[in-house]
């Protein structure tokens, strides 16, 4: 799947009901953790942190937190070091962030105010990550996210929970609806609204399948990502771009960049 279609996702629309958007993000977070989608990229992220001397991540476009709790657990296990993460978003999901903060004993922190991924406040220093969100941005904005990291001399990792392969569409269409019906009662924090909009009025399953389909079509290929990197004019940065294989047969698209030599 080499082409990219700039279609629309429901959760991006200002008119889309917040309660349904929140439910969809909760489903995504649970599935990412349950399936261990991002486990294959943890060694890559661990090595990048070692190269930059960082033990703190600034997670951009955090949504409902995605698999960030699992990433944190895996990093601490693999590095043997204390790792902390600050969750940020242009529309912070504070209830989800508070839950993750309590579950992690405070290792996962969060910003209560909106944070624009294309212009991150200078006070938020640390290795930047973007999980399951880079495809939301059109090319100019996506390029601006990378450029802002370079301008502020911060490392950045962009990760998408799929490999942009045609067979992944079949998983979204044929497996996701049943999976959502199965897992919804086990998602925490518990919300009655999530049950209502899954089993009574199935806005969450329908919206998740639509947005999952569009997400795959909107994702940037490794070739697209390489073109963005080439345009940054950042010779002091080291870049790694590719696909990491997941046990399910899907892939995880990734772009990792960091200063080869930390600049003052």
C-alpha positions in Angstrom: 0.0 0.0 0.0 2.2 2.8 -1.3 -0.3 5.6 -1.8 -1.7 7.9 1.0 -5.3 9.2 1.0 -6.0 12.3 3.1 -9.5 11.2 4.1 -11.3 12.2 7.3 -11.5 10.4 10.6 -14.6 10.9 12.8 -12.6 11.5 16.0 -10.9 14.5 14.3 -14.2 16.3 13.6 -15.3 19.0 16.1 -18.9 18.0 15.8 -18.3 14.4 16.7 -19.7 13.6 20.2 -16.9 13.7 22.8 -18.3 10.7 24.8 -18.1 8.5 21.7 -14.6 9.8 20.8 -13.5 9.1 24.3 -14.9 5.6 24.1 -13.1 4.9 20.9 -9.8 6.1 22.3 -10.4 3.8 25.4 -10.9 0.9 23.1 -7.8 1.7 21.1 -5.7 2.0 24.3 -7.0 -1.4 25.6 -6.4 -3.2 22.3 -2.9 -1.8 21.9 -2.0 -3.0 25.4 -3.8 -6.3 25.3 -2.2 -7.2 22.0 1.2 -5.7 22.8 1.2 -3.9 19.5 4.2 -1.7 20.3 6.4 -4.2 22.1 8.5 -4.8 18.9 9.7 -1.1 18.9 10.8 -1.0 22.6 14.4 -2.1 21.8 14.6 0.6 19.2 13.3 3.2 21.6 15.6 1.9 24.4 18.6 2.3 22.1 17.6 5.8 21.1 17.2 6.8 24.8 20.7 5.4 25.5 22.1 7.5 22.6 20.6 10.7 24.0 21.1 10.0 27.7 17.4 10.5 28.3 15.2 8.7 30.8 12.2 11.0 30.3 9.7 10.9 27.4 7.4 13.6 26.3 4.5 11.9 24.6 2.7 14.0 22.0 -0.9 13.5 20.8 -1.4 11.0 23.6 -5.2 10.6 23.1 -6.3 8.1 25.8 -2.7 7.0 26.4 -2.5 4.2 23.9 0.0 1.6 24.9 2.2 4.1 26.8 1.8 2.2 30.1 3.1 -0.9 28.5 6.0 1.0 26.8 6.9 2.5 30.2 6.9 -1.0 31.9 9.0 -2.5 29.1 11.5 0.3 29.1 12.0 0.1 32.8 12.4 -3.7 32.6 14.9 -3.5 29.7 17.0 -0.6 30.9 16.9 -1.3 34.6 16.4 2.5 35.0 13.6 4.7 36.3 11.7 6.0 33.3 9.1 8.8 33.4 6.7 10.0 30.8 4.7 13.2 30.4 1.4 12.8 28.4 0.3 15.7 26.3 -2.4 16.4 23.8 -4.1 19.3 22.1 -7.3 18.0 23.7 -6.1 16.4 26.9 -8.1 13.3 28.1 -7.6 14.1 31.7 -9.7 11.2 33.1 -7.6 8.7 31.2 -4.3 10.4 32.2 -5.3 10.5 35.9 -6.0 6.8 35.7 -2.6 6.0 34.1 -0.8 8.3 36.6 -2.3 6.4 39.5 -1.6 3.0 37.9 2.0 3.9 37.3 2.6 5.4 40.8 3.2 8.8 39.3 5.8 7.7 36.6 3.3 8.7 34.0 2.6 12.5 34.4 0.5 14.7 32.2 -0.1 18.3 31.1 -3.5 19.6 31.8 -3.3 22.4 29.2 -3.3 21.8 25.4 0.0 21.1 23.8 0.5 21.6 20.1 2.8 18.9 18.7 4.1 21.4 16.0 5.2 23.9 18.6 6.0 22.1 21.9 6.7 24.5 24.8 10.5 24.7 25.4 10.0 23.7 29.1 8.8 20.2 28.0 12.2 18.7 27.5 12.7 15.0 26.9 12.7 12.4 24.1 9.4 13.0 22.1 7.1 10.2 21.0 4.1 10.1 18.9 2.1 6.8 19.0 -0.8 6.1 16.6 -1.3 9.7 15.7 1.2 10.9 13.1 -1.1 9.9 10.3 -3.7 12.4 11.5 -1.5 15.3 10.3 -1.4 16.4 6.6 2.2 16.5 5.2 3.0 20.1 6.1 1.9 19.6 9.7 3.6 16.2 10.0 6.8 17.8 8.7 6.4 20.6 11.3 6.3 18.1 14.1 9.7 16.7 13.1 11.1 20.2 12.4 10.1 21.4 15.9 11.9 18.5 17.5 15.0 19.3 15.4 14.8 23.0 16.2 14.7 22.3 19.9 17.4 19.6 19.6 15.1 16.9 21.0 15.0 13.2 20.0 11.7 12.0 18.5 10.1 8.7 17.8 7.0 8.3 15.6 5.2 5.0 15.7 2.1 3.7 14.0 0.5 0.5 15.2 0.3 -1.1 11.7 2.5 -1.6 8.7 0.2 -0.1 6.1 -0.4 -3.5 4.4 -3.6 -4.4 2.5 -4.3 -7.5 4.7 -4.5 -5.2 7.7 -7.7 -3.8 6.3 -9.3 -7.2 6.5 -8.3 -7.4 10.2 -10.1 -4.0 10.8 -13.2 -5.1 9.0 -13.6 -8.7 10.1 -11.9 -8.9 13.5 -12.2 -5.4 15.1 -16.0 -5.4 15.5 -16.1 -8.7 17.3 -13.0 -7.9 19.4 -14.6 -4.6 20.6 -17.7 -6.5 21.7 -15.6 -8.9 23.6 -13.2 -6.5 25.4 -15.5 -3.6 26.2 -16.7 -4.8 29.7 -13.1 -5.2 30.8 -11.9 -1.6 29.8 -11.0 0.6 32.8 -11.9 3.1 34.0 -15.5 1.8 33.8 -18.0 4.0 32.0 -21.7 3.3 31.5 -21.6 5.4 28.3 -19.1 3.0 26.8 -21.5 0.1 27.2 -24.4 2.1 25.8 -22.5 3.3 22.8 -21.2 -0.2 22.1 -24.1 -2.6 22.7 -27.2 -0.4 22.5 -26.3 2.2 20.0 -23.1 0.9 18.4 -21.4 4.2 17.6 -18.1 3.1 19.1 -17.6 -0.1 17.0 -18.8 1.6 13.8 -16.6 4.6 14.5 -13.6 2.5 15.4 -13.9 0.5 12.2 -14.3 3.6 10.0 -11.4 5.4 11.7 -9.2 2.3 11.6 -9.8 2.0 7.9 -9.0 5.6 7.2 -6.0 5.5 9.5 -4.4 2.8 7.4 -5.1 4.8 4.2 -3.7 8.0 5.8 -0.5 6.4 7.1 2.9 7.6 5.7 5.0 4.9 4.2 8.8 4.6 5.0 9.4 6.4 1.7 7.2 9.3 2.7 9.0 9.5 6.0 12.4 9.5 4.4 11.3 12.4 2.1 10.3 14.4 5.2 13.6 13.7 6.9 15.6 14.7 3.8 13.8 18.0 3.7 14.8 18.9 7.3 18.4 19.8 6.6 19.5 18.2 9.9 22.9 16.6 9.2 23.7 16.3 12.9 20.7 13.9 13.4 20.7 10.2 13.1 17.5 8.7 11.6 16.1 5.2 11.6 13.0 4.4 9.5 11.3 1.1 8.8 8.8 -1.5 9.9 9.1 -3.7 13.0 7.3 -7.0 12.8 4.5 -7.9 15.3 3.7 -11.5 16.3 0.2 -11.1 14.7 1.8 -10.7 11.3 1.1 -7.0 11.2 3.9 -4.4 11.4 4.7 -1.2 13.3 5.9 1.7 11.1 8.5 3.7 12.9 10.7 6.8 12.5 13.3 7.6 15.1 15.6 10.6 15.1 18.1 12.1 17.6 21.1 14.4 17.6 24.2 12.5 16.8 26.0 14.8 19.1 24.0 16.6 21.6 24.1 20.3 20.9 24.5 22.9 23.7 
